[in-house]
Amino acid sequence: MREDGKIDYVEFPGTDLAATKRFYGAAFGWTFQDYGPGYAAFEGQGADGGFSDDAAEAPTKPLVILYAHDLEGMEARVRAAGGVVSKAIFSFPGGRRFHFTDPSGNELAVWSVT
């Protein structure tokens, strides 16, 4: 149910929609609805969030973070689908994560509970 003041939608640049859809489909099982030749939508991928004020660690742009029960397995899927790991798996209080870029150059991360 959509609610006032809640995160409802996230848009990414998609410089090559076909490659981007192949990547997210292969790595994470996402499916897409095309709305014309220049837009592909996805649904049901969840959204919570947080803010960081650590100048050394805070992203310069919003960072979408996905979840994985098997972090190493998901990293392998991301690489096999054509993603580029930009920050290797590291630990933080409460879990571990890695960052990657997709075929359009968007940086995302994947985390897992410790």
Biopython code that builds the backbone (N, CA, C, O; Angstrom):
import numpy as np
from Bio.PDB.StructureBuilder import StructureBuilder

atoms = [
    (1, "MET", "N", (0.837, -1.174, 0.000)),
    (1, "MET", "CA", (0.000, 0.000, 0.000)),
    (1, "MET", "C", (0.888, 1.245, 0.000)),
    (1, "MET", "O", (1.815, 1.347, 0.803)),
    (2, "ARG", "N", (0.613, 2.160, -0.870)),
    (2, "ARG", "CA", (1.379, 3.400, -0.935)),
    (2, "ARG", "C", (0.938, 4.344, 0.166)),
    (2, "ARG", "O", (-0.252, 4.496, 0.441)),
    (3, "GLU", "N", (1.944, 4.991, 0.804)),
    (3, "GLU", "CA", (1.653, 5.883, 1.916)),
    (3, "GLU", "C", (2.380, 7.193, 1.742)),
    (3, "GLU", "O", (3.478, 7.235, 1.187)),
    (4, "ASP", "N", (1.763, 8.276, 2.219)),
    (4, "ASP", "CA", (2.406, 9.582, 2.179)),
    (4, "ASP", "C", (3.729, 9.540, 2.929)),
    (4, "ASP", "O", (3.811, 8.967, 4.015)),
    (5, "GLY", "N", (4.751, 10.134, 2.364)),
    (5, "GLY", "CA", (6.040, 10.266, 3.020)),
    (5, "GLY", "C", (6.906, 9.026, 2.993)),
    (5, "GLY", "O", (7.976, 9.032, 3.602)),
    (6, "LYS", "N", (6.495, 7.946, 2.307)),
    (6, "LYS", "CA", (7.264, 6.703, 2.258)),
    (6, "LYS", "C", (7.992, 6.600, 0.921)),
    (6, "LYS", "O", (7.489, 7.069, -0.100)),
    (7, "ILE", "N", (9.162, 5.993, 0.926)),
    (7, "ILE", "CA", (9.873, 5.759, -0.331)),
    (7, "ILE", "C", (9.002, 4.859, -1.196)),
    (7, "ILE", "O", (8.588, 3.780, -0.773)),
    (8, "ASP", "N", (8.732, 5.314, -2.402)),
    (8, "ASP", "CA", (7.798, 4.613, -3.269)),
    (8, "ASP", "C", (8.442, 4.116, -4.555)),
    (8, "ASP", "O", (7.945, 3.165, -5.159)),
    (9, "TYR", "N", (9.526, 4.731, -4.983)),
    (9, "TYR", "CA", (10.062, 4.410, -6.301)),
    (9, "TYR", "C", (11.509, 4.869, -6.374)),
    (9, "TYR", "O", (11.864, 5.884, -5.774)),
    (10, "VAL", "N", (12.334, 4.154, -7.084)),
    (10, "VAL", "CA", (13.732, 4.531, -7.311)),
    (10, "VAL", "C", (13.973, 4.446, -8.807)),
    (10, "VAL", "O", (13.616, 3.450, -9.436)),
    (11, "GLU", "N", (14.579, 5.484, -9.389)),
    (11, "GLU", "CA", (14.934, 5.454, -10.803)),
    (11, "GLU", "C", (16.445, 5.535, -10.950)),
    (11, "GLU", "O", (17.124, 6.263, -10.225)),
    (12, "PHE", "N", (16.947, 4.775, -11.899)),
    (12, "PHE", "CA", (18.366, 4.766, -12.236)),
    (12, "PHE", "C", (18.545, 5.233, -13.673)),
    (12, "PHE", "O", (17.647, 5.050, -14.495)),
    (13, "PRO", "N", (19.685, 5.832, -13.988)),
    (13, "PRO", "CA", (19.987, 6.041, -15.396)),
    (13, "PRO", "C", (20.205, 4.680, -16.054)),
    (13, "PRO", "O", (20.739, 3.765, -15.427)),
    (14, "GLY", "N", (19.803, 4.547, -17.287)),
    (14, "GLY", "CA", (19.992, 3.292, -18.007)),
    (14, "GLY", "C", (20.540, 3.574, -19.390)),
    (14, "GLY", "O", (19.772, 3.731, -20.339)),
    (15, "THR", "N", (21.842, 3.641, -19.521)),
    (15, "THR", "CA", (22.438, 4.006, -20.804)),
    (15, "THR", "C", (22.246, 2.932, -21.861)),
    (15, "THR", "O", (22.255, 3.243, -23.052)),
    (16, "ASP", "N", (22.073, 1.685, -21.466)),
    (16, "ASP", "CA", (21.811, 0.573, -22.383)),
    (16, "ASP", "C", (20.759, -0.296, -21.713)),
    (16, "ASP", "O", (21.097, -1.182, -20.927)),
    (17, "LEU", "N", (19.483, -0.053, -22.016)),
    (17, "LEU", "CA", (18.406, -0.745, -21.310)),
    (17, "LEU", "C", (18.455, -2.256, -21.498)),
    (17, "LEU", "O", (18.192, -3.000, -20.553)),
    (18, "ALA", "N", (18.782, -2.717, -22.686)),
    (18, "ALA", "CA", (18.825, -4.170, -22.909)),
    (18, "ALA", "C", (19.877, -4.816, -22.023)),
    (18, "ALA", "O", (19.607, -5.839, -21.393)),
    (19, "ALA", "N", (21.077, -4.235, -21.963)),
    (19, "ALA", "CA", (22.145, -4.784, -21.118)),
    (19, "ALA", "C", (21.782, -4.669, -19.647)),
    (19, "ALA", "O", (22.063, -5.581, -18.869)),
    (20, "THR", "N", (21.167, -3.569, -19.257)),
    (20, "THR", "CA", (20.779, -3.362, -17.865)),
    (20, "THR", "C", (19.726, -4.391, -17.446)),
    (20, "THR", "O", (19.828, -4.965, -16.362)),
    (21, "LYS", "N", (18.724, -4.631, -18.280)),
    (21, "LYS", "CA", (17.698, -5.628, -17.972)),
    (21, "LYS", "C", (18.295, -7.035, -17.912)),
    (21, "LYS", "O", (17.944, -7.820, -17.031)),
    (22, "ARG", "N", (19.190, -7.352, -18.836)),
    (22, "ARG", "CA", (19.843, -8.670, -18.789)),
    (22, "ARG", "C", (20.613, -8.837, -17.483)),
    (22, "ARG", "O", (20.527, -9.885, -16.842)),
    (23, "PHE", "N", (21.362, -7.813, -17.087)),
    (23, "PHE", "CA", (22.158, -7.881, -15.861)),
    (23, "PHE", "C", (21.275, -8.113, -14.638)),
    (23, "PHE", "O", (21.503, -9.074, -13.904)),
    (24, "TYR", "N", (20.282, -7.274, -14.398)),
    (24, "TYR", "CA", (19.450, -7.405, -13.200)),
    (24, "TYR", "C", (18.599, -8.676, -13.238)),
    (24, "TYR", "O", (18.308, -9.258, -12.194)),
    (25, "GLY", "N", (18.209, -9.097, -14.412)),
    (25, "GLY", "CA", (17.494, -10.368, -14.535)),
    (25, "GLY", "C", (18.383, -11.537, -14.176)),
    (25, "GLY", "O", (17.965, -12.428, -13.437)),
    (26, "ALA", "N", (19.614, -11.550, -14.691)),
    (26, "ALA", "CA", (20.545, -12.659, -14.435)),
    (26, "ALA", "C", (21.057, -12.659, -13.001)),
    (26, "ALA", "O", (21.128, -13.714, -12.369)),
    (27, "ALA", "N", (21.413, -11.491, -12.484)),
    (27, "ALA", "CA", (22.004, -11.426, -11.145)),
    (27, "ALA", "C", (20.974, -11.579, -10.035)),
    (27, "ALA", "O", (21.249, -12.237, -9.032)),
    (28, "PHE", "N", (19.791, -10.985, -10.192)),
    (28, "PHE", "CA", (18.838, -10.912, -9.089)),
    (28, "PHE", "C", (17.445, -11.458, -9.406)),
    (28, "PHE", "O", (16.583, -11.483, -8.528)),
    (29, "GLY", "N", (17.215, -11.893, -10.633)),
    (29, "GLY", "CA", (15.919, -12.448, -10.984)),
    (29, "GLY", "C", (14.823, -11.413, -11.209)),
    (29, "GLY", "O", (13.640, -11.756, -11.210)),
    (30, "TRP", "N", (15.202, -10.151, -11.401)),
    (30, "TRP", "CA", (14.202, -9.114, -11.619)),
    (30, "TRP", "C", (13.537, -9.304, -12.977)),
    (30, "TRP", "O", (14.144, -9.820, -13.916)),
    (31, "THR", "N", (12.282, -8.878, -13.062)),
    (31, "THR", "CA", (11.560, -8.840, -14.329)),
    (31, "THR", "C", (11.155, -7.394, -14.588)),
    (31, "THR", "O", (11.133, -6.572, -13.672)),
    (32, "PHE", "N", (10.839, -7.095, -15.828)),
    (32, "PHE", "CA", (10.609, -5.714, -16.226)),
    (32, "PHE", "C", (9.341, -5.563, -17.050)),
    (32, "PHE", "O", (8.908, -6.490, -17.735)),
    (33, "GLN", "N", (8.759, -4.381, -16.967)),
    (33, "GLN", "CA", (7.656, -3.967, -17.821)),
    (33, "GLN", "C", (8.170, -2.790, -18.634)),
    (33, "GLN", "O", (8.532, -1.757, -18.072)),
    (34, "ASP", "N", (8.205, -2.939, -19.949)),
    (34, "ASP", "CA", (8.657, -1.849, -20.808)),
    (34, "ASP", "C", (7.527, -0.854, -21.029)),
    (34, "ASP", "O", (6.387, -1.236, -21.294)),
    (35, "TYR", "N", (7.859, 0.418, -20.916)),
    (35, "TYR", "CA", (6.934, 1.503, -21.210)),
    (35, "TYR", "C", (7.575, 2.341, -22.303)),
    (35, "TYR", "O", (8.200, 3.366, -22.031)),
    (36, "GLY", "N", (7.417, 1.900, -23.523)),
    (36, "GLY", "CA", (8.059, 2.560, -24.656)),
    (36, "GLY", "C", (9.500, 2.101, -24.790)),
    (36, "GLY", "O", (9.974, 1.288, -23.996)),
    (37, "PRO", "N", (10.203, 2.626, -25.802)),
    (37, "PRO", "CA", (11.560, 2.154, -26.071)),
    (37, "PRO", "C", (12.613, 2.654, -25.076)),
    (37, "PRO", "O", (13.727, 2.131, -25.059)),
    (38, "GLY", "N", (12.288, 3.647, -24.253)),
    (38, "GLY", "CA", (13.303, 4.241, -23.396)),
    (38, "GLY", "C", (13.080, 4.094, -21.903)),
    (38, "GLY", "O", (13.736, 4.775, -21.114)),
    (39, "TYR", "N", (12.153, 3.206, -21.491)),
    (39, "TYR", "CA", (11.885, 3.068, -20.055)),
    (39, "TYR", "C", (11.477, 1.646, -19.721)),
    (39, "TYR", "O", (10.605, 1.070, -20.373)),
    (40, "ALA", "N", (12.107, 1.089, -18.711)),
    (40, "ALA", "CA", (11.765, -0.249, -18.218)),
    (40, "ALA", "C", (11.552, -0.153, -16.707)),
    (40, "ALA", "O", (12.425, 0.338, -15.991)),
    (41, "ALA", "N", (10.417, -0.612, -16.223)),
    (41, "ALA", "CA", (10.087, -0.541, -14.799)),
    (41, "ALA", "C", (10.254, -1.902, -14.138)),
    (41, "ALA", "O", (10.095, -2.938, -14.784)),
    (42, "PHE", "N", (10.581, -1.895, -12.837)),
    (42, "PHE", "CA", (10.608, -3.110, -12.033)),
    (42, "PHE", "C", (9.766, -2.874, -10.794)),
    (42, "PHE", "O", (9.577, -1.732, -10.376)),
    (43, "GLU", "N", (9.254, -3.959, -10.201)),
    (43, "GLU", "CA", (8.404, -3.852, -9.014)),
    (43, "GLU", "C", (8.790, -4.904, -7.984)),
    (43, "GLU", "O", (9.450, -5.893, -8.305)),
    (44, "GLY", "N", (8.370, -4.678, -6.740)),
    (44, "GLY", "CA", (8.461, -5.682, -5.693)),
    (44, "GLY", "C", (9.855, -5.960, -5.175)),
    (44, "GLY", "O", (10.115, -7.071, -4.714)),
    (45, "GLN", "N", (10.764, -4.997, -5.230)),
    (45, "GLN", "CA", (12.137, -5.244, -4.799)),
    (45, "GLN", "C", (12.435, -4.693, -3.407)),
    (45, "GLN", "O", (13.573, -4.800, -2.952)),
    (46, "GLY", "N", (11.471, -4.115, -2.724)),
    (46, "GLY", "CA", (11.619, -3.683, -1.331)),
    (46, "GLY", "C", (12.375, -2.376, -1.184)),
    (46, "GLY", "O", (13.103, -1.976, -2.093)),
    (47, "ALA", "N", (12.209, -1.695, -0.030)),
    (47, "ALA", "CA", (12.954, -0.461, 0.217)),
    (47, "ALA", "C", (12.893, -0.073, 1.687)),
    (47, "ALA", "O", (11.813, 0.195, 2.213)),
    (48, "ASP", "N", (14.039, -0.039, 2.355)),
    (48, "ASP", "CA", (14.260, 0.608, 3.639)),
    (48, "ASP", "C", (15.435, 1.543, 3.389)),
    (48, "ASP", "O", (15.918, 1.595, 2.258)),
    (49, "GLY", "N", (15.913, 2.269, 4.360)),
    (49, "GLY", "CA", (17.026, 3.170, 4.079)),
    (49, "GLY", "C", (17.684, 3.725, 5.309)),
    (49, "GLY", "O", (17.279, 3.421, 6.431)),
    (50, "GLY", "N", (18.703, 4.544, 5.107)),
    (50, "GLY", "CA", (19.442, 5.190, 6.178)),
    (50, "GLY", "C", (20.301, 6.302, 5.620)),
    (50, "GLY", "O", (20.421, 6.456, 4.404)),
    (51, "PHE", "N", (20.901, 7.078, 6.508)),
    (51, "PHE", "CA", (21.761, 8.192, 6.133)),
    (51, "PHE", "C", (23.102, 8.029, 6.829)),
    (51, "PHE", "O", (23.158, 7.519, 7.948)),
    (52, "SER", "N", (24.180, 8.455, 6.185)),
    (52, "SER", "CA", (25.514, 8.395, 6.785)),
    (52, "SER", "C", (26.120, 9.782, 6.797)),
    (52, "SER", "O", (26.083, 10.488, 5.789)),
    (53, "ASP", "N", (26.685, 10.184, 7.949)),
    (53, "ASP", "CA", (27.371, 11.471, 7.997)),
    (53, "ASP", "C", (28.879, 11.318, 8.082)),
    (53, "ASP", "O", (29.586, 12.285, 8.364)),
    (54, "ASP", "N", (29.378, 10.112, 7.840)),
    (54, "ASP", "CA", (30.815, 9.842, 7.827)),
    (54, "ASP", "C", (31.361, 10.271, 6.471)),
    (54, "ASP", "O", (31.146, 9.589, 5.470)),
    (55, "ALA", "N", (32.061, 11.391, 6.436)),
    (55, "ALA", "CA", (32.535, 11.947, 5.166)),
    (55, "ALA", "C", (33.396, 10.965, 4.380)),
    (55, "ALA", "O", (33.402, 10.999, 3.150)),
    (56, "ALA", "N", (34.118, 10.095, 5.068)),
    (56, "ALA", "CA", (34.982, 9.137, 4.379)),
    (56, "ALA", "C", (34.196, 7.969, 3.798)),
    (56, "ALA", "O", (34.653, 7.347, 2.839)),
    (57, "GLU", "N", (33.039, 7.657, 4.346)),
    (57, "GLU", "CA", (32.274, 6.482, 3.928)),
    (57, "GLU", "C", (30.961, 6.804, 3.225)),
    (57, "GLU", "O", (30.448, 5.972, 2.476)),
    (58, "ALA", "N", (30.413, 7.977, 3.446)),
    (58, "ALA", "CA", (29.104, 8.307, 2.889)),
    (58, "ALA", "C", (29.167, 8.380, 1.366)),
    (58, "ALA", "O", (30.109, 8.949, 0.814)),
    (59, "PRO", "N", (28.170, 7.809, 0.681)),
    (59, "PRO", "CA", (28.162, 7.900, -0.777)),
    (59, "PRO", "C", (27.926, 9.339, -1.217)),
    (59, "PRO", "O", (27.296, 10.119, -0.502)),
    (60, "THR", "N", (28.432, 9.685, -2.389)),
    (60, "THR", "CA", (28.216, 11.029, -2.931)),
    (60, "THR", "C", (26.870, 11.120, -3.637)),
    (60, "THR", "O", (26.369, 12.218, -3.880)),
    (61, "LYS", "N", (26.278, 9.965, -3.970)),
    (61, "LYS", "CA", (24.945, 9.871, -4.567)),
    (61, "LYS", "C", (24.165, 8.852, -3.751)),
    (61, "LYS", "O", (24.762, 8.078, -3.003)),
    (62, "PRO", "N", (22.849, 8.839, -3.879)),
    (62, "PRO", "CA", (22.108, 7.789, -3.178)),
    (62, "PRO", "C", (22.641, 6.406, -3.560)),
    (62, "PRO", "O", (22.967, 6.158, -4.721)),
    (63, "LEU", "N", (22.724, 5.522, -2.585)),
    (63, "LEU", "CA", (23.223, 4.169, -2.805)),
    (63, "LEU", "C", (22.115, 3.187, -2.484)),
    (63, "LEU", "O", (21.650, 3.116, -1.346)),
    (64, "VAL", "N", (21.693, 2.433, -3.478)),
    (64, "VAL", "CA", (20.701, 1.391, -3.273)),
    (64, "VAL", "C", (21.437, 0.140, -2.810)),
    (64, "VAL", "O", (22.424, -0.270, -3.421)),
    (65, "ILE", "N", (20.952, -0.466, -1.726)),
    (65, "ILE", "CA", (21.602, -1.643, -1.148)),
    (65, "ILE", "C", (20.617, -2.795, -1.159)),
    (65, "ILE", "O", (19.524, -2.698, -0.600)),
    (66, "LEU", "N", (21.009, -3.886, -1.800)),
    (66, "LEU", "CA", (20.208, -5.092, -1.892)),
    (66, "LEU", "C", (20.625, -6.057, -0.790)),
    (66, "LEU", "O", (21.670, -5.864, -0.169)),
    (67, "TYR", "N", (19.834, -7.086, -0.536)),
    (67, "TYR", "CA", (20.151, -8.065, 0.498)),
    (67, "TYR", "C", (20.457, -9.420, -0.126)),
    (67, "TYR", "O", (19.922, -9.765, -1.179)),
    (68, "ALA", "N", (21.327, -10.186, 0.538)),
    (68, "ALA", "CA", (21.615, -11.561, 0.119)),
    (68, "ALA", "C", (21.885, -12.407, 1.354)),
    (68, "ALA", "O", (22.632, -11.991, 2.240)),
    (69, "HIS", "N", (21.285, -13.588, 1.420)),
    (69, "HIS", "CA", (21.591, -14.523, 2.498)),
    (69, "HIS", "C", (22.995, -15.088, 2.320)),
    (69, "HIS", "O", (23.687, -15.336, 3.307)),
    (70, "ASP", "N", (23.427, -15.294, 1.079)),
    (70, "ASP", "CA", (24.753, -15.833, 0.744)),
    (70, "ASP", "C", (25.510, -14.750, -0.012)),
    (70, "ASP", "O", (25.407, -14.645, -1.234)),
    (71, "LEU", "N", (26.274, -13.945, 0.724)),
    (71, "LEU", "CA", (26.942, -12.789, 0.141)),
    (71, "LEU", "C", (27.954, -13.197, -0.927)),
    (71, "LEU", "O", (27.999, -12.594, -1.999)),
    (72, "GLU", "N", (28.757, -14.207, -0.644)),
    (72, "GLU", "CA", (29.749, -14.654, -1.628)),
    (72, "GLU", "C", (29.070, -15.210, -2.879)),
    (72, "GLU", "O", (29.524, -14.973, -3.998)),
    (73, "GLY", "N", (27.987, -15.944, -2.682)),
    (73, "GLY", "CA", (27.239, -16.462, -3.822)),
    (73, "GLY", "C", (26.651, -15.342, -4.666)),
    (73, "GLY", "O", (26.669, -15.415, -5.895)),
    (74, "MET", "N", (26.132, -14.309, -4.018)),
    (74, "MET", "CA", (25.562, -13.187, -4.757)),
    (74, "MET", "C", (26.652, -12.412, -5.473)),
    (74, "MET", "O", (26.446, -11.937, -6.590)),
    (75, "GLU", "N", (27.808, -12.280, -4.841)),
    (75, "GLU", "CA", (28.920, -11.604, -5.527)),
    (75, "GLU", "C", (29.287, -12.367, -6.803)),
    (75, "GLU", "O", (29.554, -11.755, -7.837)),
    (76, "ALA", "N", (29.300, -13.687, -6.732)),
    (76, "ALA", "CA", (29.601, -14.500, -7.917)),
    (76, "ALA", "C", (28.539, -14.289, -8.993)),
    (76, "ALA", "O", (28.871, -14.192, -10.175)),
    (77, "ARG", "N", (27.276, -14.217, -8.602)),
    (77, "ARG", "CA", (26.194, -13.979, -9.577)),
    (77, "ARG", "C", (26.334, -12.611, -10.222)),
    (77, "ARG", "O", (26.136, -12.471, -11.429)),
    (78, "VAL", "N", (26.672, -11.599, -9.430)),
    (78, "VAL", "CA", (26.859, -10.246, -9.964)),
    (78, "VAL", "C", (27.987, -10.247, -10.996)),
    (78, "VAL", "O", (27.837, -9.690, -12.084)),
    (79, "ARG", "N", (29.109, -10.869, -10.655)),
    (79, "ARG", "CA", (30.234, -10.933, -11.597)),
    (79, "ARG", "C", (29.853, -11.712, -12.858)),
    (79, "ARG", "O", (30.175, -11.282, -13.966)),
    (80, "ALA", "N", (29.174, -12.846, -12.705)),
    (80, "ALA", "CA", (28.795, -13.680, -13.851)),
    (80, "ALA", "C", (27.823, -12.943, -14.773)),
    (80, "ALA", "O", (27.815, -13.174, -15.982)),
    (81, "ALA", "N", (27.007, -12.057, -14.203)),
    (81, "ALA", "CA", (26.046, -11.309, -14.995)),
    (81, "ALA", "C", (26.673, -10.093, -15.673)),
    (81, "ALA", "O", (26.011, -9.421, -16.464)),
    (82, "GLY", "N", (27.940, -9.802, -15.374)),
    (82, "GLY", "CA", (28.622, -8.674, -15.999)),
    (82, "GLY", "C", (28.818, -7.472, -15.111)),
    (82, "GLY", "O", (29.300, -6.439, -15.577)),
    (83, "GLY", "N", (28.454, -7.573, -13.829)),
    (83, "GLY", "CA", (28.695, -6.477, -12.899)),
    (83, "GLY", "C", (30.165, -6.406, -12.534)),
    (83, "GLY", "O", (30.881, -7.405, -12.601)),
    (84, "VAL", "N", (30.610, -5.224, -12.149)),
    (84, "VAL", "CA", (32.001, -5.010, -11.750)),
    (84, "VAL", "C", (32.029, -4.664, -10.267)),
    (84, "VAL", "O", (31.448, -3.661, -9.852)),
    (85, "VAL", "N", (32.696, -5.480, -9.472)),
    (85, "VAL", "CA", (32.798, -5.218, -8.038)),
    (85, "VAL", "C", (33.723, -4.017, -7.840)),
    (85, "VAL", "O", (34.889, -4.045, -8.233)),
    (86, "SER", "N", (33.186, -2.966, -7.226)),
    (86, "SER", "CA", (33.949, -1.737, -7.020)),
    (86, "SER", "C", (34.485, -1.626, -5.597)),
    (86, "SER", "O", (35.396, -0.839, -5.341)),
    (87, "LYS", "N", (33.936, -2.397, -4.676)),
    (87, "LYS", "CA", (34.416, -2.437, -3.291)),
    (87, "LYS", "C", (34.211, -3.867, -2.817)),
    (87, "LYS", "O", (33.079, -4.338, -2.705)),
    (88, "ALA", "N", (35.313, -4.555, -2.539)),
    (88, "ALA", "CA", (35.259, -5.960, -2.125)),
    (88, "ALA", "C", (34.482, -6.112, -0.816)),
    (88, "ALA", "O", (34.264, -5.139, -0.093)),
    (89, "ILE", "N", (34.074, -7.331, -0.528)),
    (89, "ILE", "CA", (33.326, -7.614, 0.698)),
    (89, "ILE", "C", (34.089, -7.085, 1.914)),
    (89, "ILE", "O", (35.282, -7.340, 2.076)),
    (90, "PHE", "N", (33.379, -6.350, 2.755)),
    (90, "PHE", "CA", (33.953, -5.817, 3.992)),
    (90, "PHE", "C", (32.918, -5.919, 5.100)),
    (90, "PHE", "O", (31.720, -6.033, 4.840)),
    (91, "SER", "N", (33.393, -5.876, 6.332)),
    (91, "SER", "CA", (32.517, -5.962, 7.505)),
    (91, "SER", "C", (32.200, -4.575, 8.028)),
    (91, "SER", "O", (32.999, -3.648, 7.894)),
    (92, "PHE", "N", (31.039, -4.446, 8.618)),
    (92, "PHE", "CA", (30.621, -3.230, 9.312)),
    (92, "PHE", "C", (29.772, -3.688, 10.497)),
    (92, "PHE", "O", (29.366, -4.850, 10.532)),
    (93, "PRO", "N", (29.489, -2.821, 11.466)),
    (93, "PRO", "CA", (28.694, -3.256, 12.604)),
    (93, "PRO", "C", (27.336, -3.804, 12.150)),
    (93, "PRO", "O", (26.511, -3.068, 11.609)),
    (94, "GLY", "N", (27.116, -5.094, 12.375)),
    (94, "GLY", "CA", (25.851, -5.712, 12.018)),
    (94, "GLY", "C", (25.841, -6.507, 10.732)),
    (94, "GLY", "O", (24.833, -7.140, 10.416)),
    (95, "GLY", "N", (26.936, -6.498, 9.972)),
    (95, "GLY", "CA", (26.914, -7.258, 8.732)),
    (95, "GLY", "C", (28.150, -7.104, 7.881)),
    (95, "GLY", "O", (29.200, -6.642, 8.329)),
    (96, "ARG", "N", (27.985, -7.511, 6.629)),
    (96, "ARG", "CA", (29.052, -7.396, 5.627)),
    (96, "ARG", "C", (28.398, -6.973, 4.322)),
    (96, "ARG", "O", (27.207, -7.206, 4.116)),
    (97, "ARG", "N", (29.182, -6.344, 3.430)),
    (97, "ARG", "CA", (28.642, -5.973, 2.134)),
    (97, "ARG", "C", (29.739, -5.778, 1.104)),
    (97, "ARG", "O", (30.924, -5.714, 1.433)),
    (98, "PHE", "N", (29.316, -5.684, -0.159)),
    (98, "PHE", "CA", (30.203, -5.301, -1.251)),
    (98, "PHE", "C", (29.448, -4.320, -2.140)),
    (98, "PHE", "O", (28.219, -4.254, -2.107)),
    (99, "HIS", "N", (30.204, -3.556, -2.941)),
    (99, "HIS", "CA", (29.621, -2.616, -3.888)),
    (99, "HIS", "C", (29.952, -3.087, -5.293)),
    (99, "HIS", "O", (30.967, -3.748, -5.515)),
    (100, "PHE", "N", (29.081, -2.740, -6.247)),
    (100, "PHE", "CA", (29.323, -3.082, -7.643)),
    (100, "PHE", "C", (28.726, -2.014, -8.546)),
    (100, "PHE", "O", (27.887, -1.218, -8.123)),
    (101, "THR", "N", (29.174, -2.010, -9.801)),
    (101, "THR", "CA", (28.557, -1.165, -10.807)),
    (101, "THR", "C", (27.883, -2.047, -11.839)),
    (101, "THR", "O", (28.371, -3.124, -12.179)),
    (102, "ASP", "N", (26.742, -1.563, -12.334)),
    (102, "ASP", "CA", (25.979, -2.292, -13.349)),
    (102, "ASP", "C", (26.453, -1.860, -14.741)),
    (102, "ASP", "O", (27.339, -1.012, -14.845)),
    (103, "PRO", "N", (25.887, -2.422, -15.806)),
    (103, "PRO", "CA", (26.339, -2.064, -17.150)),
    (103, "PRO", "C", (26.153, -0.592, -17.516)),
    (103, "PRO", "O", (26.798, -0.109, -18.446)),
    (104, "SER", "N", (25.286, 0.129, -16.805)),
    (104, "SER", "CA", (25.090, 1.553, -17.063)),
    (104, "SER", "C", (25.952, 2.428, -16.164)),
    (104, "SER", "O", (25.866, 3.653, -16.239)),
    (105, "GLY", "N", (26.789, 1.819, -15.305)),
    (105, "GLY", "CA", (27.674, 2.577, -14.427)),
    (105, "GLY", "C", (27.072, 2.965, -13.090)),
    (105, "GLY", "O", (27.719, 3.675, -12.321)),
    (106, "ASN", "N", (25.849, 2.522, -12.781)),
    (106, "ASN", "CA", (25.238, 2.805, -11.481)),
    (106, "ASN", "C", (25.910, 1.963, -10.408)),
    (106, "ASN", "O", (26.131, 0.767, -10.597)),
    (107, "GLU", "N", (26.233, 2.589, -9.282)),
    (107, "GLU", "CA", (26.806, 1.828, -8.167)),
    (107, "GLU", "C", (25.708, 1.424, -7.202)),
    (107, "GLU", "O", (24.896, 2.253, -6.789)),
    (108, "LEU", "N", (25.686, 0.145, -6.843)),
    (108, "LEU", "CA", (24.794, -0.395, -5.841)),
    (108, "LEU", "C", (25.636, -1.215, -4.887)),
    (108, "LEU", "O", (26.834, -1.385, -5.109)),
    (109, "ALA", "N", (25.026, -1.728, -3.824)),
    (109, "ALA", "CA", (25.723, -2.598, -2.874)),
    (109, "ALA", "C", (24.811, -3.760, -2.534)),
    (109, "ALA", "O", (23.599, -3.705, -2.746)),
    (110, "VAL", "N", (25.411, -4.808, -2.005)),
    (110, "VAL", "CA", (24.677, -5.966, -1.499)),
    (110, "VAL", "C", (25.196, -6.240, -0.103)),
    (110, "VAL", "O", (26.408, -6.250, 0.115)),
    (111, "TRP", "N", (24.293, -6.464, 0.852)),
    (111, "TRP", "CA", (24.722, -6.731, 2.231)),
    (111, "TRP", "C", (24.107, -8.010, 2.748)),
    (111, "TRP", "O", (23.152, -8.548, 2.187)),
    (112, "SER", "N", (24.690, -8.478, 3.840)),
    (112, "SER", "CA", (24.210, -9.664, 4.518)),
    (112, "SER", "C", (24.478, -9.516, 6.008)),
    (112, "SER", "O", (25.435, -8.858, 6.416)),
    (113, "VAL", "N", (23.623, -10.132, 6.815)),
    (113, "VAL", "CA", (23.835, -10.153, 8.255)),
    (113, "VAL", "C", (25.095, -10.957, 8.531)),
    (113, "VAL", "O", (25.386, -11.923, 7.826)),
    (114, "THR", "N", (25.835, -10.566, 9.544)),
    (114, "THR", "CA", (27.079, -11.253, 9.900)),
    (114, "THR", "C", (26.832, -12.716, 10.174)),
    (114, "THR", "O", (27.767, -13.452, 10.489)),
]
sb = StructureBuilder()
sb.init_structure("model")
sb.init_model(0)
sb.init_chain("A")
sb.init_seg("    ")
for serial, (resi, resn, name, xyz) in enumerate(atoms, 1):
    if name == "N":
        sb.init_residue(resn, " ", resi, " ")
    sb.init_atom(name, np.array(xyz, "f"), 0.0, 1.0, " ", f" {name:<3s}", serial, name[0])
structure = sb.get_structure()
